[in-house]
Amino acid sequence: MRVRGRARAGVAAALSVTVLLAGCDDGPPTTSRLSDWERCEAPAGAAAPGSGWRCATLDVPLDYTQPDGETIGIALIRRTATEKSERIGSMLFNFGGPGGSGVGILPRAAASYEELNTRYDLVGFDPRGVAASAGVRCRDDEEQETSYREVDMTPDTAAEEAAFIADATDFGAGCARLSPAVLPHVGTSNAARDMDAIRAALGDRKLSYFGISYGTELGGTYAHLFPENVGRVVLDAVVDPTANAVGHARNQATGFQRALENYFRDRGQDPAEGTRRTAHLLERIDENPLPTSSGRELNESLAVTGIVTPLYSRSGWPALTAALEEAGSEGRGDRLLALADSYNGRDGDGHYDTRNHSQRAISCADAKARPTAAEARALLPEFRTISPVFGPFLAWDTAGWCAGWPVEGEHDTPEASAPGSAPVLVIGTTGDPATPYEGARRMAKELGEGVGVMLTNKGEGHGSYGESTCVTSVVDAYFLRGEVPADGRTCS
C-alpha cells in the first residue's frame, strides 16, 4: 500500500548529442549522450502516443562514483511547446510511485497540462529501474498471483507470519536474481542525478519540474543536491521527508483513515460506525474469502487494497460504495477484486506489470530501516487505534516491505534542505489519503526559509492540480509568469 502512483521508447541507435555535466555531487565530470528524437513505439497493450510526441534515450552512468564505467539508458518522451516564440524551456514530470513510467503516463495526462505546454516542452522519463529504463523485475506472473492468493498480509498465527516474511524475502531474492546489475543503483539520489543530466542534455540552464506524490521526494532530493540548478519547481501531494519507514506507514494509516471517514460523512453516515462495519467485513473475509465470477477468491489482503484504491480521489467514491455493498450485502468480491487488480497492475489476462517491483526496489534502496516482525507486531495496538481498517496492514508492511533485502538502504530519511535554491512551491491537500497534508508542511520547512513556499488546498484526493481551479491558476501563474504566491496561501 505504498505511495505511488511500457514498451521501450523508439530511439535511434546512433548518438547525436554529448553533454558534460557534474557527476556525483562535486565528483568528477560525467559524459551523458542523448539519442536522436524519433517517433515513439506503442507501449504493450496500448496505442502509440500521437504524432506530436517523440522519444529518445539518455545514457548516464550506472554508478555515479564510476562516471566512466557502465552506462544505463534513461527513456524520455517529449512534446514541444505550442507557442514557439514564447517558449520558456523544458518541464520535466514525475507522476509518483516510485515505479510510475513517465514515458507511459505523460501522453495520457497531457490534456491536463495544455496551458503549460504553450510555453514549455513537456518531458516525461522513466526513472532508473522503471519500465524502459532498465526496469527492475522480481517475479513472473504466476509467482505474483500465488503470492496475492496465498500470503496473508496481516498474519494472525505463527505459521502465517513465517509465510509472510518468507514471501517478502523471496521477492527481494528474485530482484537480485533477475535484475542484479541495476538493483544497487536505483535509489532516489541517483534518479535526481539523472534528472540533472536530463536538464543539461535538453539545454536548460535551470530545471523546471512538476513532481507529484513520490515525485515530490525526488524533487526535494534534487533541490538538495543541485540547489543552484533549481528553476520553477512544484511539488504536489507531498511525501513527508522527515518520516522513516514506520513514520510513512503511520502517516498513511492516518491519511487513509481520514479519507475513509470523509467518505462516510459525504454519504451521510457516521464515520465511526462506517469504520466498524468495514473492519468487521474484513474480519469475515479473512475467515471466509468471498467468491467472484472469475473463480478467484477475494481474500482480506486484496479486499484492503480494493478499499484503498477508490480513496485516492473523490471521483472513486461511488465505486467504493458499490464494492462495499456487493461484498457486505451480496457476499461477493467481484468489484473489490477488480479495484485491487487495478492497484496491483494486473490485467484481464492475468499479466502483472512491474510497477510494484520498481516501487519496492527504489524504496528499499533508499531506506536503511529493516523493521523485524517482532517490531511490526509491537506496532499493532497503536496502528489499530489509528485505523482499524488499514492499521494492521500497514503495521505489518513495515516488516514485510524490505525483509531480507539484498541491497543496503542509503539513509534513515531523505535530505531536502536546499539553501540557495530558488523558491519551490509545495502543495498539500487537507484530505489527501496517501500523502497526508502534514507532510507538505514538513517539506516546506525542510527545504528552508525562503525556499519552501506552502500552498494549502482544502479538499479531497491525492493531488490538486487540475482538481482545484484555484490551485491550477496559482501553479500556472508560477510556471508561466514566475509569480510566486505568498507563503501560507490557502485555496478552498
C-alpha positions as CSV (number, residue, x, y, z in Angstrom):
1,M,0.0,0.0,0.0
2,R,3.0,2.3,-0.5
3,V,2.6,5.6,-2.2
4,R,2.6,5.5,-5.9
5,G,1.4,6.4,-8.4
6,R,5.9,0.1,-21.1
7,A,7.2,-0.6,-24.1
8,R,10.7,0.5,-24.9
9,A,10.6,4.0,-26.3
10,G,11.6,4.2,-30.0
11,V,15.0,5.7,-30.2
12,A,17.9,5.9,-32.7
13,A,20.9,3.8,-32.1
14,A,23.3,6.5,-33.2
15,L,24.2,9.0,-30.5
16,S,23.9,12.6,-31.6
17,V,24.3,14.8,-28.5
18,T,27.1,14.7,-25.9
19,V,26.7,16.7,-22.7
20,L,29.3,17.3,-20.0
21,L,27.8,17.7,-16.5
22,A,28.7,17.4,-12.9
23,G,29.0,13.8,-11.7
24,C,28.3,12.6,-8.1
25,D,27.8,15.9,-6.3
26,D,31.3,17.5,-6.5
27,G,32.9,14.5,-8.1
28,P,34.4,14.0,-11.5
29,P,32.6,15.2,-14.6
30,T,30.3,12.8,-16.3
31,T,29.6,12.5,-20.0
32,S,26.0,11.7,-21.0
33,R,24.7,11.1,-24.5
34,L,21.3,11.8,-25.9
35,S,20.0,9.9,-28.9
36,D,18.0,11.4,-31.7
37,W,14.3,12.1,-31.0
38,E,12.2,9.7,-33.0
39,R,8.6,8.5,-33.2
40,C,7.6,6.5,-30.1
41,E,6.8,2.8,-30.2
42,A,3.5,1.7,-28.8
43,P,3.5,0.5,-25.2
44,A,2.5,-3.1,-24.7
45,G,-1.3,-3.3,-25.0
46,A,-1.8,0.3,-25.8
47,A,-1.7,2.7,-28.8
48,A,1.3,4.7,-29.6
49,P,1.3,8.4,-28.5
50,G,0.1,10.9,-31.0
51,S,2.2,12.3,-33.8
52,G,3.3,15.3,-31.6
53,W,5.3,13.0,-29.3
54,R,8.9,12.0,-29.8
55,C,11.1,9.6,-27.7
56,A,14.8,9.4,-27.0
57,T,17.3,7.7,-24.7
58,L,19.9,9.4,-22.5
59,D,22.9,7.3,-21.5
60,V,24.0,8.1,-17.9
61,P,26.5,6.3,-15.5
62,L,25.0,3.2,-13.8
63,D,27.2,4.1,-10.9
64,Y,27.9,7.8,-10.4
65,T,31.1,7.0,-8.4
66,Q,32.4,5.5,-11.6
67,P,31.5,8.1,-14.2
68,D,33.5,6.4,-17.0
69,G,32.1,2.9,-16.3
70,E,29.0,1.1,-17.4
71,T,26.0,3.2,-18.5
72,I,22.3,2.9,-18.3
73,G,19.7,4.3,-20.7
74,I,17.0,6.6,-19.4
75,A,13.9,6.6,-21.6
76,L,12.5,10.1,-22.4
77,I,9.3,11.4,-24.1
78,R,8.7,14.9,-25.2
79,R,6.0,17.2,-26.8
80,T,7.4,20.6,-27.8
81,A,5.8,23.9,-26.8
82,T,3.0,25.0,-28.9
83,E,3.9,28.7,-28.9
84,K,7.5,28.6,-30.1
85,S,8.1,32.4,-29.8
86,E,7.0,32.3,-26.1
87,R,8.9,29.1,-25.2
88,I,10.5,29.2,-21.7
89,G,12.2,25.8,-21.8
90,S,11.5,22.2,-20.8
91,M,9.3,20.9,-18.0
92,L,10.2,17.6,-16.5
93,F,7.5,15.5,-14.8
94,N,7.4,12.6,-12.3
95,F,3.9,11.3,-11.5
96,G,4.8,9.2,-8.5
97,G,5.3,5.7,-7.4
98,P,8.2,5.1,-7.1
99,G,7.7,3.0,-10.2
100,G,5.5,5.1,-12.4
101,S,6.5,5.3,-16.1
102,G,6.6,8.9,-17.2
103,V,7.0,7.8,-20.8
104,G,3.7,5.9,-20.5
105,I,1.8,8.4,-18.2
106,L,2.6,11.8,-19.7
107,P,0.9,11.4,-23.1
108,R,-2.3,10.1,-21.3
109,A,-2.2,13.0,-18.8
110,A,-1.1,15.7,-21.2
111,A,-4.6,17.2,-21.6
112,S,-4.3,18.5,-18.1
113,Y,-1.2,20.4,-18.9
114,E,-2.2,22.1,-22.2
115,E,-1.8,25.6,-20.7
116,L,1.7,24.7,-19.5
117,N,2.5,23.2,-22.9
118,T,2.0,26.5,-24.6
119,R,5.4,27.7,-23.2
120,Y,7.1,24.5,-22.1
121,D,8.2,21.3,-23.8
122,L,6.5,18.6,-21.7
123,V,9.1,15.9,-20.9
124,G,8.5,12.6,-19.2
125,F,11.0,10.0,-18.2
126,D,11.2,6.5,-16.8
127,P,13.5,6.8,-13.7
128,R,16.2,4.2,-13.5
129,G,14.8,0.8,-12.6
130,V,11.4,1.6,-14.1
131,A,9.9,0.3,-17.3
132,A,12.1,1.2,-20.3
133,S,15.0,2.5,-18.1
134,A,16.4,-0.9,-17.1
135,G,13.2,-1.7,-15.3
136,V,13.6,-4.0,-12.2
137,R,11.8,-7.4,-12.4
138,C,11.5,-9.7,-9.5
139,R,8.8,-12.3,-10.2
140,D,6.8,-13.7,-13.1
141,D,3.0,-13.6,-13.3
142,E,2.4,-17.0,-11.7
143,E,4.6,-16.1,-8.7
144,Q,2.8,-12.8,-8.3
145,E,-0.6,-14.5,-8.5
146,T,0.4,-17.1,-5.9
147,S,1.6,-14.5,-3.5
148,Y,-1.5,-12.4,-3.7
149,R,-3.7,-15.5,-3.3
150,E,-1.9,-17.4,-0.6
151,V,0.0,-14.9,1.6
152,D,-1.9,-13.2,4.4
153,M,-0.6,-9.6,4.7
154,T,-2.0,-9.3,8.2
155,P,-0.8,-12.6,9.7
156,D,-2.7,-14.0,12.7
157,T,-0.7,-17.1,13.5
158,A,3.0,-18.0,13.7
159,A,2.6,-20.0,10.5
160,E,1.1,-17.1,8.6
161,E,3.8,-14.8,10.0
162,A,6.6,-17.1,8.8
163,A,5.0,-17.4,5.4
164,F,4.6,-13.6,5.1
165,I,8.3,-12.9,5.9
166,A,9.5,-15.8,3.7
167,D,7.5,-14.4,0.8
168,A,8.9,-11.0,1.3
169,T,12.5,-12.3,1.4
170,D,11.8,-14.3,-1.7
171,F,10.7,-11.2,-3.5
172,G,14.0,-9.5,-2.8
173,A,15.9,-12.5,-3.8
174,G,14.0,-12.5,-7.1
175,C,15.0,-8.9,-7.8
176,A,18.7,-9.8,-7.1
177,R,18.4,-12.8,-9.5
178,L,16.6,-11.1,-12.3
179,S,18.0,-7.5,-12.1
180,P,21.4,-7.8,-10.4
181,A,23.3,-5.0,-12.2
182,V,20.8,-2.2,-11.7
183,L,19.4,-3.1,-8.2
184,P,22.1,-1.5,-6.1
185,H,21.8,1.8,-8.1
186,V,18.1,2.6,-8.3
187,G,17.8,4.9,-5.3
188,T,16.3,8.4,-5.4
189,S,19.6,10.2,-5.2
190,N,20.8,8.6,-8.4
191,A,17.5,9.4,-10.1
192,A,17.9,13.0,-9.1
193,R,21.4,13.0,-10.6
194,D,19.8,11.6,-13.8
195,M,17.4,14.5,-13.7
196,D,20.3,16.9,-13.8
197,A,21.7,15.0,-16.7
198,I,18.4,15.3,-18.5
199,R,18.3,19.1,-17.7
200,A,21.7,19.6,-19.2
201,A,21.0,17.4,-22.2
202,L,17.9,19.3,-23.0
203,G,19.9,22.6,-23.0
204,D,18.1,24.1,-19.9
205,R,20.2,26.3,-17.6
206,K,17.7,25.7,-14.8
207,L,15.3,22.7,-14.1
208,S,11.6,23.3,-14.4
209,Y,9.9,20.4,-12.7
210,F,6.5,19.1,-11.7
211,G,6.6,16.4,-9.1
212,I,3.6,14.5,-7.8
213,S,3.5,12.1,-4.8
214,Y,6.8,10.2,-4.8
215,G,7.8,12.8,-7.4
216,T,7.9,15.3,-4.5
217,E,10.6,13.2,-2.7
218,L,12.5,13.1,-5.9
219,G,12.1,16.9,-6.3
220,G,13.2,17.6,-2.8
221,T,16.3,15.4,-3.2
222,Y,17.1,17.2,-6.5
223,A,16.8,20.6,-4.8
224,H,19.2,19.4,-2.0
225,L,21.8,18.0,-4.4
226,F,21.6,20.8,-7.1
227,P,20.1,23.9,-5.4
228,E,21.9,26.2,-7.9
229,N,20.1,24.5,-10.8
230,V,16.5,24.8,-9.4
231,G,14.3,26.8,-11.6
232,R,10.5,26.7,-11.2
233,V,9.6,23.6,-9.3
234,V,6.2,22.5,-8.0
235,L,5.7,19.6,-5.5
236,D,2.1,18.4,-5.3
237,A,0.8,15.6,-2.9
238,V,3.9,15.7,-0.8
239,V,5.8,12.8,0.8
240,D,6.9,13.7,4.3
241,P,10.7,14.0,4.2
242,T,11.0,13.6,8.0
243,A,9.4,10.2,8.1
244,N,11.2,6.9,8.2
245,A,9.6,3.6,7.2
246,V,7.5,3.4,10.3
247,G,6.6,7.1,10.1
248,H,5.4,6.7,6.5
249,A,3.2,3.7,7.5
250,R,1.8,5.7,10.4
251,N,1.2,8.7,8.1
252,Q,-0.6,6.5,5.6
253,A,-2.7,4.9,8.2
254,T,-3.8,8.3,9.4
255,G,-4.4,9.6,5.8
256,F,-6.4,6.7,4.5
257,Q,-8.5,6.6,7.7
258,R,-9.1,10.3,7.4
259,A,-10.2,9.8,3.8
260,L,-12.5,6.9,4.7
261,E,-14.2,8.9,7.4
262,N,-14.6,11.8,5.0
263,Y,-16.2,9.3,2.5
264,F,-18.7,8.2,5.2
265,R,-19.6,11.7,6.1
266,D,-20.2,12.5,2.5
267,R,-22.7,9.7,2.4
268,G,-24.4,10.9,5.5
269,Q,-23.1,8.1,7.6
270,D,-21.4,8.1,11.0
271,P,-17.7,7.7,10.3
272,A,-17.1,5.6,13.5
273,E,-19.9,3.2,12.6
274,G,-18.8,3.0,9.0
275,T,-15.3,2.2,10.1
276,R,-16.5,-0.5,12.5
277,R,-18.7,-2.0,9.8
278,T,-15.8,-2.1,7.3
279,A,-13.4,-3.6,9.8
280,H,-15.9,-6.3,10.6
281,L,-16.3,-7.0,6.9
282,L,-12.6,-7.5,6.6
283,E,-12.6,-9.9,9.6
284,R,-15.3,-12.0,7.9
285,I,-13.4,-12.1,4.6
286,D,-10.2,-13.1,6.5
287,E,-12.1,-16.1,7.8
288,N,-14.1,-16.9,4.6
289,P,-12.8,-15.3,1.4
290,L,-15.5,-14.1,-1.0
291,P,-16.2,-15.8,-4.3
292,T,-16.0,-13.9,-7.6
293,S,-17.3,-14.7,-11.1
294,S,-13.7,-15.3,-12.3
295,G,-13.2,-18.2,-9.9
296,R,-10.6,-16.3,-8.0
297,E,-11.3,-15.5,-4.4
298,L,-11.2,-12.2,-2.6
299,N,-9.1,-12.6,0.5
300,E,-8.6,-9.9,3.2
301,S,-5.4,-8.6,1.7
302,L,-6.9,-8.0,-1.7
303,A,-10.0,-6.5,0.0
304,V,-8.0,-3.9,1.9
305,T,-6.3,-3.0,-1.4
306,G,-9.6,-2.7,-3.1
307,I,-10.9,-0.3,-0.5
308,V,-7.7,1.8,-0.7
309,T,-7.9,2.3,-4.4
310,P,-11.0,4.5,-4.8
311,L,-10.0,6.6,-1.8
312,Y,-7.3,8.3,-3.9
313,S,-9.9,10.6,-5.5
314,R,-13.4,11.7,-4.6
315,S,-14.4,10.6,-8.1
316,G,-13.7,7.0,-7.0
317,W,-16.1,7.1,-4.0
318,P,-19.1,5.8,-6.0
319,A,-17.1,2.7,-7.0
320,L,-16.2,2.2,-3.3
321,T,-19.9,2.3,-2.4
322,A,-20.8,-0.3,-5.0
323,A,-18.0,-2.5,-4.0
324,L,-18.7,-2.4,-0.3
325,E,-22.4,-3.0,-0.8
326,E,-21.7,-6.0,-3.1
327,A,-19.3,-7.5,-0.5
328,G,-21.4,-6.8,2.5
329,S,-24.9,-7.4,1.2
330,E,-24.4,-10.0,-1.6
331,G,-21.3,-11.8,-0.2
332,R,-19.4,-11.4,-3.5
333,G,-16.0,-9.9,-4.1
334,D,-16.0,-9.0,-7.9
335,R,-15.9,-5.3,-7.5
336,L,-13.3,-5.2,-4.7
337,L,-11.1,-7.7,-6.6
338,A,-11.3,-5.5,-9.8
339,L,-10.2,-2.5,-7.8
340,A,-7.3,-4.5,-6.2
341,D,-6.2,-5.8,-9.6
342,S,-6.1,-2.2,-10.9
343,Y,-3.9,-1.1,-8.0
344,N,-1.7,-4.2,-8.3
345,G,-1.2,-3.8,-12.1
346,R,-3.0,-6.9,-13.1
347,D,-4.8,-7.0,-16.5
348,G,-7.7,-9.2,-17.5
349,D,-5.3,-11.9,-18.9
350,G,-3.6,-12.3,-15.6
351,H,-0.5,-10.4,-16.6
352,Y,1.1,-8.1,-14.0
353,D,3.1,-5.0,-14.8
354,T,6.3,-4.3,-12.9
355,R,5.4,-1.0,-11.1
356,N,5.3,-2.8,-7.8
357,H,8.7,-4.3,-8.5
358,S,10.3,-1.0,-9.2
359,Q,8.5,0.7,-6.3
360,R,9.8,-1.8,-3.8
361,A,13.4,-1.8,-5.2
362,I,13.6,2.0,-5.1
363,S,12.1,2.3,-1.7
364,C,14.4,-0.3,-0.2
365,A,17.5,1.2,-1.9
366,D,16.6,4.5,-0.2
367,A,15.7,3.4,3.4
368,K,18.1,1.9,5.8
369,A,15.4,0.7,8.2
370,R,14.6,-3.0,8.2
371,P,12.0,-3.4,10.9
372,T,11.6,-7.0,12.2
373,A,8.4,-9.0,12.5
374,A,8.6,-8.5,16.3
375,E,8.8,-4.7,15.8
376,A,5.9,-4.8,13.4
377,R,3.8,-6.8,15.9
378,A,4.6,-4.3,18.6
379,L,3.1,-1.5,16.4
380,L,-0.3,-3.3,16.0
381,P,-2.1,-1.7,19.0
382,E,-1.1,1.8,18.0
383,F,-1.9,1.3,14.3
384,R,-5.2,-0.4,15.1
385,T,-6.2,2.7,17.1
386,I,-5.2,5.0,14.3
387,S,-7.2,2.8,11.8
388,P,-9.0,-0.5,12.5
389,V,-9.3,-0.9,8.7
390,F,-5.8,0.0,7.4
391,G,-3.7,0.0,10.5
392,P,-2.9,-3.8,10.7
393,F,-2.0,-4.0,7.0
394,L,0.4,-1.0,7.3
395,A,2.0,-2.1,10.5
396,W,2.9,-5.5,9.1
397,D,4.0,-3.8,5.9
398,T,6.9,-2.1,7.8
399,A,8.5,-5.6,8.3
400,G,7.5,-7.2,5.0
401,W,8.4,-4.5,2.6
402,C,12.2,-4.8,2.7
403,A,12.6,-8.1,4.6
404,G,15.9,-9.7,3.8
405,W,16.5,-7.1,1.1
406,P,19.8,-7.8,-0.8
407,V,20.8,-4.1,-1.0
408,E,21.6,-1.8,1.9
409,G,19.5,1.3,2.1
410,E,21.0,4.8,1.8
411,H,19.5,6.9,4.6
412,D,17.1,7.0,7.5
413,T,15.2,9.9,6.0
414,P,15.8,11.8,2.7
415,E,17.6,15.1,2.9
416,A,15.6,18.0,1.4
417,S,17.4,21.1,2.7
418,A,18.2,23.4,-0.3
419,P,20.0,26.6,0.8
420,G,20.4,29.0,-2.1
421,S,17.7,27.4,-4.2
422,A,15.0,29.4,-6.0
423,P,11.6,29.2,-4.4
424,V,9.9,25.8,-4.6
425,L,6.1,25.7,-4.5
426,V,4.8,23.0,-2.1
427,I,1.1,22.0,-2.3
428,G,-0.7,20.0,0.4
429,T,-4.3,18.8,0.2
430,T,-6.1,18.6,3.6
431,G,-7.9,15.3,2.7
432,D,-5.0,13.6,0.9
433,P,-5.1,9.9,1.8
434,A,-1.7,8.7,0.6
435,T,0.5,11.6,1.4
436,P,-1.3,13.4,4.3
437,Y,-1.3,17.2,4.4
438,E,1.1,17.4,7.4
439,G,3.9,16.1,5.1
440,A,3.7,19.1,2.8
441,R,4.2,21.5,5.8
442,R,7.3,19.5,6.8
443,M,8.7,19.5,3.3
444,A,8.3,23.3,3.1
445,K,10.1,23.6,6.4
446,E,12.9,21.2,5.4
447,L,13.6,23.0,2.1
448,G,14.4,26.0,4.2
449,E,13.4,29.6,4.8
450,G,12.8,31.5,1.6
451,V,12.8,28.3,-0.4
452,G,9.7,26.2,0.6
453,V,6.5,28.1,-0.3
454,M,3.5,26.5,1.2
455,L,0.1,26.4,-0.6
456,T,-2.8,24.7,1.2
457,N,-5.7,23.1,-0.8
458,K,-8.8,22.5,1.3
459,G,-10.2,19.4,-0.5
460,E,-10.1,15.7,-1.0
461,G,-7.9,13.4,-3.1
462,H,-4.3,12.7,-3.9
463,G,-3.0,15.7,-5.9
464,S,-4.7,19.0,-6.5
465,Y,-3.6,20.4,-9.9
466,G,-6.4,20.0,-12.4
467,E,-8.8,19.2,-9.5
468,S,-8.8,22.6,-7.8
469,T,-9.4,25.7,-10.0
470,C,-7.6,27.8,-7.5
471,V,-4.5,25.6,-7.3
472,T,-4.4,25.2,-11.0
473,S,-4.4,29.0,-11.6
474,V,-1.7,29.6,-8.9
475,V,0.5,26.9,-10.4
476,D,0.0,28.2,-14.0
477,A,0.9,31.7,-12.9
478,Y,4.0,30.5,-11.2
479,F,5.2,28.3,-14.1
480,L,4.2,30.7,-16.9
481,R,4.8,34.1,-15.4
482,G,7.1,33.4,-12.5
483,E,4.5,34.7,-10.0
484,V,5.4,33.2,-6.6
485,P,2.4,33.1,-4.3
486,A,2.5,34.3,-0.7
487,D,3.8,31.6,1.6
488,G,0.8,30.1,3.5
489,R,-1.8,30.9,0.9
490,T,-5.0,28.7,1.1
491,C,-7.2,27.5,-1.8
492,S,-10.7,26.4,-0.8
